[in-house]
Amino acid sequence: MADRLAGNVAIVTGAGRGVGAAYARALAAEGAKVVVNDLRGNADRTPTAAQSVVAGIEAAGGVAVAHHDSVADFDGARRLVETAVARFGRLDILIANAAIVRPRFLRDADERDFTDVLAVATHGTFHCLRHAVPHLIDAGGGTIIVTGDLVNDVHFPRNAAYRAAKAANAVLASYAAEELRPFGISVNAVNPGATATALHDDYVASLDDRAASFLAELRTRVAATGGAPPAPAAPETVPPLGIYLCTEEGRRVTGRAFQLNGTRIGLATTRTEISYLDADGPAGWSTDALAARLPAWLAGVRDTA
């Protein structure tokens, strides 16, 4: 056990397996007391996924407690935060990681498919921030890490809801970083690439005949940027960056969007850059003028992007 985070209290959502469980174990190994949040699951699951993670942490000498409310519920997220404060006396770290996937083509998706994904990944992130921030302010500062994603030119088929939710999280993290900077609270998005988790496996399996062509396209695009073909990384490759961001030195870093792909860390260094096409006069654009100029301009922007 190390002690870089000794005395800190952390919440990790979606921590029953995968990246969330890896975060919980890593935080505890650094001396933090951890609230491991994940759904209870089926009534016959004994122990729950969260309780299993807690048992592993305790066996290694750490301190943790399981919590089973859904962060998609506003009051459930409040109870989660209250559990951390009641059990351990304070809150210093929030890892907003919970997510689900409902792979569907847009033409086949129903309202529930879309809203369920956003309820957990995006609303759940907001709910946790809303309830955690007052306690982080009371503690004199802290760290929030949001699991998000960046909009890029790779098409992830049948995944509109998940991609929209994760992109919204990255924007939320960027906004929260500025609002919370005066209180000594750092907020960063840490966006894992392909990671060997059940969520990843469920998504790829849902693609059926599209899986091979999607993975081939992804490898081609990553190779074009100088990267290696993206074999799914182990969940344990994600927490080290998060641990650093939770340290006293790391808390100076805020408002950043990190992309993790195994051994490679990427950083979104600019806001979205916009190319502009100006009208010829103050009256603005006419449809005829757009028809005459827009196609060639779009082609030029695409070629230089």
C-alpha positions, 0 to 999 in steps of 0.5 A: 500500500502506498500513501499518495492519497492517504486521508482522502475519501473517494467515490467511484461510480460504475465500480463493480467491474472494468475501469471503475473497479480498477479505479477503486482498487488503485485509489485504495492502494494509494491510501484513499477510503473508497465508496464503490458504487454499482447497481445491486443487480439480480436479487440472486447475485451474492455478493454484489459486484460492488461488494466483491470489489470491496472485499478485494480491497479489504483483503489487500489492507484497504478501506472501502464500502459498497453502495448500490443506488443508481446515479441515474436517480437524483436522490440516489446520487445524493445518498451516494455522496451522503454515504461517503460523508457519513461513513468517512467524514468528508469527500475529496475525490469523485470519479464519475465513471458509470455508463451503460450501452444500448447498441441500436441503429437510429432507425430501430432505437426506441425512446427508452434505448436513448434515454437510459444511456443518457440517464446513467452516463450524462444525467448520472454524472451531473447528479454526482457533481451536483451533490458532491461539489458542496462537500468538495468546497467544504473540504477546501478543494478536491478532484473530479474526473469524468469518463467522457469521450471526444468527437472524432472522425471514427464512426461507431455504428449502432452507438449514437446514444453512448457517443452522445452521452460521453461527448456531453460528459467531456463538455460538462467537465470542461465547463465545470472546470472553469466554474469550480477553479476558484474553489480549488476543485480540479475537473478533467475528462479522462477518456479511455480508448478500447478497453478490455471490459464487458461493456466493450465486449457487449458492444462489439458483439452487438455489431454482428456482421459489422464488427470486422469492418468496424475494427479494420476501419479503426485500425486504419485510422489510428495507424494514420496518426502514427499509433498502433492498432488498438488492441483493447487495453487492460482496465488497469492502464486507466487509473494511473493518470487518474491517481496522479490527477488526484494528488496535490500536484496533479490537482493543479491540472484542470480543464483538460481532456485526456485520451488514453489508448493503452500506453499512449496518452493523448491530449485535446490541446485546443477548443473546436476550431471553426473555419468560416466562409464570409458573405460578399456583403452585409445583407448576408447569404442568399440561397443562390450564393450558397449554391455557388460557393458552398460546395467548393468551400466544403471540399477545401475545408475537408481536404485541409482538415 
